Amino acid sequence: MSLEVPVRRPYRSWRNSGRLRGIVLQALLLLGLAALFYDLASNTAANMASRQIVSGFDFLWRRAGFEVSFALIPYSGEDTYFRALMVGFFNTLAVSALGIVLATVLGLAVGLMRLSRNWLALRMAMGYIEIVRNVPLLLQLFIWYRLVLTPLPPASDAIMLGSASLSNKGLTLPAPLFGDGAWWFWVGFGVAVVAIWLLSGWSRKQQDATGKSMPIWLLSVLLLVALPVLALLAAGWPLTFDYPVKGNFGFTGGMTLVPEFMALLLALSIYTAAFIAEAVRAGIMAVSKGQGEAAAALGLRPNFAMRLVVLPQALRVIIPPLTSQYLNLTKNSSLAVAIGYPDLVSTGGTILGQTGQAIEVVTIWMAVYLTLSLLTSAFMNWFNARHRLVGR
């Protein structure tokens, strides 16, 4: 008859249990953060009550009473604060979107020049990158605004560029006027986008099957131009242009891109392009030299080898830092307040000064920039994942 000796399990205290210790420490951290936020909220509520400040967003529907120098949507001082914030939002969105496009194109060109065997092109790219990256963006913004655009001749002696003109009042361009049926333009544009998407998929399948590539970029540009134009022709061409007319005190008619907008766009694009150029150079250098040599052995010319072989592989390295630069450009657009461009921060600052609703205005700023950043990150992550699938 055998006697079973009970096995005594060793006592495990919370100090010896990593999982239990982690739970306890996280709970204490959450309690500390909750106490901190409660204290901040209590102090804020007490300070607002002592200053008789009423919280809430009802102030957005009151009359704004101030004008802005540049607006992409109709606006006057009789509109509401909400309308003024929308003006600032669209101004921020416009300069950020255009800045991303220009910075990408310029950064790609400079990055390729940085790898060129041409001595002059290489030195020019190196000088551009080193100078622009090491000069503060705010200083570059002042240089473009104060030293380049402000000293331009007055509107009476504007530099004529065909139907456009350039002066210290900005760049004056013909303004498009859309009549009845102009919505057909957007129908044609939408059909063009769908057609490009279908054409791209078909082109990839044909290339995988036969090895022959199509000029997809050229066809895409033609579709984006031709289909909206054909849609406008079918609608009776409901599109006219309001050309600027020079008078004694400047131009009447047309549309004007104010110097503040131009200075901000140039500064953001040129500054960000220097960082994108280095990301492009690093991505291309990360691709094995054997890839280019193999493409040359197959008879591909250098430009085709770069576009079809090297760049698609380099994108895996380029896209993550490229996403960061896009986010930085969008957030750096808030420097517009330094030169008086009515972006979201500038218009919000005016509203804050008039209403005293600091918490609400700052909350709107945070929500808008957070949303733009998350949308940009989501798109770039989708693009990165799509490229990875294609590259396998």
KETOR-54098 format. One line per 2 residues: number of its first residue (from 1); for each residue x, y, z of C-alpha. Coordinates in steps of 0.2 Angstrom, whole numbers, plus 5000, padded with zeros to 4 digits. Example, Ala and Ser with C-alpha at 12.3 -4.5 7.8 and 13.67 -1.06 7.14 Angstrom:
REM KETOR-54098
1	5062 4978 5039  5068 4995 5036
END
This chain:
REM KETOR-54098
1	5000 5000 5000  5008 5016 4994
3	5005 5033 5002  5004 5048 4991
5	5013 5063 4998  5004 5079 4994
7	5014 5091 4984  5014 5108 4991
9	5014 5121 4978  5026 5136 4982
11	5018 5151 4988  5018 5165 4975
13	5016 5182 4981  5012 5197 4969
15	5030 5201 4969  5034 5184 4961
17	5019 5185 4949  5024 5195 4934
19	5006 5195 4927  4998 5200 4944
21	5011 5214 4946  5008 5221 4929
23	4989 5222 4932  4992 5231 4949
25	5004 5243 4942  4993 5247 4927
27	4978 5250 4938  4988 5262 4949
29	4994 5271 4934  4976 5273 4928
31	4970 5279 4945  4984 5292 4945
33	4979 5298 4927  4961 5299 4932
35	4965 5309 4947  4976 5321 4937
37	4962 5323 4924  4949 5326 4937
39	4960 5339 4946  4963 5348 4929
41	4944 5347 4925  4940 5354 4942
43	4952 5368 4941  4947 5373 4924
45	4928 5373 4929  4932 5384 4944
47	4942 5396 4934  4929 5397 4921
49	4915 5400 4934  4926 5414 4942
51	4927 5423 4926  4909 5420 4921
53	4914 5410 4905  4900 5399 4899
55	4906 5383 4891  4899 5375 4875
57	4899 5377 4856  4883 5388 4855
59	4895 5403 4851  4898 5395 4834
61	4881 5401 4827  4884 5419 4832
63	4889 5433 4820  4907 5433 4817
65	4909 5452 4812  4927 5451 4805
67	4933 5449 4787  4947 5437 4780
69	4959 5441 4766  4957 5425 4757
71	4943 5413 4756  4939 5398 4745
73	4920 5398 4750  4909 5413 4750
75	4911 5423 4767  4907 5440 4774
77	4908 5447 4791  4889 5444 4793
79	4892 5425 4793  4894 5415 4809
81	4909 5409 4818  4906 5392 4811
83	4907 5399 4793  4923 5408 4798
85	4931 5391 4804  4925 5383 4788
87	4935 5396 4778  4950 5393 4789
89	4948 5374 4787  4947 5374 4768
91	4962 5386 4767  4972 5374 4777
93	4966 5359 4767  4970 5368 4751
95	4988 5373 4755  4991 5356 4763
97	4985 5346 4748  4994 5357 4735
99	5010 5357 4746  5010 5338 4747
101	5009 5337 4728  5022 5350 4724
103	5034 5343 4738  5032 5325 4731
105	5036 5330 4713  5051 5341 4718
107	5057 5329 4731  5057 5315 4719
109	5066 5325 4706  5079 5331 4718
111	5081 5314 4725  5085 5307 4708
113	5097 5321 4705  5106 5317 4721
115	5110 5300 4713  5115 5307 4696
117	5132 5305 4689  5132 5322 4682
119	5143 5333 4693  5133 5349 4692
121	5116 5340 4695  5123 5331 4710
123	5131 5346 4718  5115 5357 4715
125	5105 5343 4724  5117 5342 4738
127	5117 5361 4741  5098 5362 4740
129	5096 5348 4753  5109 5354 4765
131	5104 5372 4765  5085 5370 4765
133	5085 5356 4778  5096 5366 4790
135	5086 5383 4789  5071 5384 4800
137	5055 5383 4791  5048 5399 4799
139	5063 5409 4793  5061 5402 4776
141	5043 5408 4777  5048 5425 4781
143	5061 5425 4767  5048 5421 4754
145	5035 5433 4761  5046 5448 4765
147	5060 5447 4753  5052 5439 4738
149	5034 5442 4736  5031 5459 4746
151	5044 5468 4736  5035 5464 4719
153	5029 5479 4709  5012 5486 4714
155	4996 5480 4704  4997 5496 4693
157	5014 5489 4686  5011 5471 4688
159	5021 5458 4679  5010 5451 4665
161	5010 5433 4662  4998 5431 4648
163	4980 5432 4655  4988 5431 4673
165	4998 5444 4682  5010 5445 4697
167	5011 5459 4709  5013 5463 4728
169	4994 5459 4729  4997 5441 4723
171	4995 5431 4708  4979 5436 4698
173	4971 5422 4687  4956 5420 4676
175	4942 5413 4687  4931 5399 4681
177	4912 5402 4681  4901 5387 4681
179	4883 5388 4674  4868 5376 4674
181	4874 5358 4670  4891 5360 4676
183	4889 5345 4687  4892 5335 4672
185	4910 5339 4674  4911 5330 4690
187	4902 5315 4682  4915 5314 4669
189	4929 5316 4682  4921 5301 4692
191	4920 5291 4676  4938 5294 4672
193	4943 5289 4690  4934 5273 4688
195	4941 5270 4671  4958 5273 4677
197	4956 5260 4691  4949 5247 4679
199	4963 5251 4666  4977 5249 4679
201	4970 5232 4685  4969 5226 4667
203	4986 5233 4663  4994 5223 4678
205	4986 5207 4672  4992 5209 4655
207	5010 5213 4660  5010 5198 4671
209	5004 5187 4657  5014 5194 4642
211	5027 5205 4650  5022 5220 4640
213	5018 5236 4649  5006 5250 4644
215	5009 5269 4645  4996 5269 4660
217	5002 5286 4666  4999 5294 4649
219	4982 5286 4647  4977 5291 4664
221	4981 5309 4661  4972 5309 4644
223	4956 5301 4653  4956 5314 4667
225	4957 5328 4654  4946 5321 4640
227	4931 5314 4649  4927 5329 4659
229	4929 5340 4643  4918 5328 4634
231	4905 5329 4648  4905 5348 4647
233	4903 5348 4628  4888 5336 4630
235	4880 5348 4643  4882 5363 4631
237	4899 5369 4638  4892 5378 4654
239	4909 5385 4658  4916 5402 4656
241	4930 5412 4663  4930 5429 4671
243	4946 5437 4665  4955 5450 4676
245	4954 5468 4670  4967 5480 4674
247	4961 5497 4681  4969 5512 4689
249	4969 5504 4706  4973 5486 4702
251	4963 5472 4694  4945 5469 4694
253	4937 5452 4691  4947 5435 4690
255	4953 5427 4706  4969 5432 4716
257	4981 5420 4726  4986 5432 4740
259	5005 5433 4744  5002 5425 4761
261	4995 5409 4752  5009 5409 4739
263	5023 5411 4752  5016 5397 4763
265	5014 5385 4749  5032 5389 4743
267	5040 5387 4760  5031 5371 4764
269	5034 5363 4748  5052 5367 4746
271	5056 5363 4764  5047 5346 4764
273	5054 5342 4747  5072 5342 4754
275	5067 5328 4767  5057 5318 4754
277	5073 5319 4742  5083 5311 4756
279	5070 5297 4758  5070 5294 4740
281	5089 5293 4739  5089 5281 4754
283	5075 5270 4746  5084 5269 4729
285	5101 5265 4738  5092 5251 4748
287	5088 5241 4732  5102 5230 4727
289	5113 5235 4712  5110 5219 4704
291	5092 5224 4701  5098 5238 4690
293	5111 5227 4682  5099 5214 4678
295	5087 5227 4670  5101 5233 4659
297	5106 5215 4654  5088 5213 4648
299	5090 5228 4637  5080 5241 4647
301	5085 5259 4646  5090 5268 4662
303	5074 5278 4663  5064 5262 4661
305	5074 5252 4673  5072 5266 4686
307	5053 5267 4684  5049 5249 4681
309	5062 5239 4692  5071 5250 4705
311	5057 5263 4711  5044 5249 4714
313	5055 5240 4726  5062 5257 4733
315	5044 5262 4738  5044 5249 4752
317	5058 5260 4760  5051 5277 4754
319	5033 5276 4760  5035 5276 4779
321	5046 5292 4780  5035 5299 4766
323	5020 5297 4777  5029 5307 4791
325	5033 5321 4780  5015 5323 4774
327	5009 5324 4792  5023 5336 4796
329	5018 5347 4781  5000 5347 4786
331	5004 5352 4804  5017 5365 4799
333	5004 5374 4789  4999 5381 4806
335	5014 5393 4804  5003 5403 4793
337	4997 5413 4808  5015 5421 4807
339	5012 5430 4790  4993 5433 4792
341	4986 5419 4781  4969 5415 4787
343	4971 5396 4790  4962 5386 4804
345	4973 5392 4818  4973 5410 4812
347	4954 5412 4811  4952 5401 4827
349	4963 5413 4836  4953 5428 4830
351	4937 5419 4836  4946 5415 4853
353	4950 5433 4856  4932 5439 4853
355	4923 5426 4862  4935 5419 4875
357	4930 5401 4872  4948 5395 4873
359	4944 5377 4877  4932 5375 4863
361	4943 5383 4850  4958 5373 4855
363	4947 5357 4855  4942 5361 4837
365	4960 5364 4832  4965 5347 4840
367	4950 5338 4832  4953 5344 4814
369	4972 5341 4814  4970 5324 4822
371	4957 5320 4809  4968 5326 4794
373	4983 5316 4801  4973 5300 4804
375	4965 5301 4786  4982 5304 4779
377	4990 5290 4788  4976 5278 4784
379	4978 5282 4765  4997 5280 4766
381	4995 5263 4775  4983 5257 4762
383	4995 5262 4748  5009 5254 4757
385	4999 5238 4760  4994 5238 4742
387	5012 5240 4736  5018 5226 4746
389	5005 5214 4739  5010 5219 4721
391	5028 5217 4726  5027 5199 4731
END
